[in-house]
Amino acid sequence: MIPQTFIEIVGDILGNTEKGLSGSKIASLLSAHAVDYDVDIPYPSYPFPPSVPNKRYALKKNLSVFDSKQQFKIIKELCEHSELKNLPEVKDLKIKLLTRFKGLNTDIDMVNEILVDETRFWLDDYTKSLKQYNNALEKYKGNIFERNLLDDLRLSLELLVKEILGNSKSLENQFSDIGLFIESNNGSKELSNMFVKLIDYFTKYQNEYVKHDSQVIEEEVEFILEITSSFMKHFIRMKNRT
């Protein structure tokens, strides 16, 4: 179950006086979930009664009446709200939710959400690459397992590598530069060789399934997505240490 201490943190962050959701949105969003789950919440409408000290209090009390699986889903959706999702503290809260209480996630039917969220976080400063990465994820979430999904991933990775290495080479021609970059950032020779092999595999896979317009194997899409995400995340972290 989700302990009350975590609910307290959720309320403080998502109901923050300056950056959090407004009192009216807290009431309306939680009321909608209350209807969906046939649950009575103490503060379904706004303005709140005089006895309610602040909107954070109302959010915590409303959340407390749902069971743990319902709380997980509600908190996750609140973290993904358009007004909150780009705040660093909200991103961190969502990662903690997904990590600590993953057993409550009833929507695990896609690629590793924690890895995806972390990769998006690291890609914040690389807008061109992030755009293509998000395009690939939207296709994946929509079960659109087509060559365009892999093409988006390939382009996202290529744009990131170009920007980090400061050149305009295609992915196939980056092997030596990537190896030198890793070694110059105190990465091991074995790690360098592994990254080169991963890109080599990715490139060959893309040549077969993207350039030749062959049928994509759905079972392999998740694997390719996660390999690409892990590579990009680690590559950016190495760059940030320079």
Phi, psi and omega in degrees: 000162178272118182292157181297331178299323179288322177299323178298316179296318178303313180298319182294324182277308185283341177251019180308139185304317185264317188259343186281182178293152178287163179299321181293322179288323176300316180294314184290318181293316179289328176295321179298317178292324179298321178294316181300320184261003181056052182237143175265123177255151185290333184229078184276350184223161180236142007287152180286158178300157180303335181288346180273116185293327182194172182291332177298318179298315181298319180295315180298314181293320178296316180297326187294340183274350178273157176282174189298317180294323178292318177300316180303310182297318182294313181298317179300315180294323178295321178295334181267003178299141185303332182277347187241332195300338182266359178284130181306319182292330178284320176301316180295320179297317180295318179297319177296319178299311183292329182280311186282330186235034184299336178294344180267354184283110180268002183248024180282089179221021181214186181302155181314110185294324181296314179299317180298313181296319179295320180295317177300320179300313182289335181275000183307323182272002182236074192298323180294316179293318180298321179300314180291324178297315178295324177300317179296318181295320179298320177293320180296313180298329179272010180058034178263082184272075183241170178301332181296328177298312179292327178295319177298318180296314180301314181294321178300314179295316181297316180296321179295312181298318178301314183292318181291319182274349177069039177221182182238025183284152174288163183301323182295338183255016183259359188305307183294321180294320179295317179301316179295321180298314181296314181295323180288345178253030175065024173278150182287159177298323180295320178294319178300314179296323180294316179297318179297319179295322179297315180292323177298315179296315181300317181296315179296321178298315180296319179301323182284312189265339180260302185294326181266002176056037177283166180288130181282137177274112187303322184296339182266348184297315180299319179299313180296320180298316183288322176298315180297317180298314181297318179299310184297316181300312182292322180297317179294318180298322176295319179298320182291344179276348182281000000 
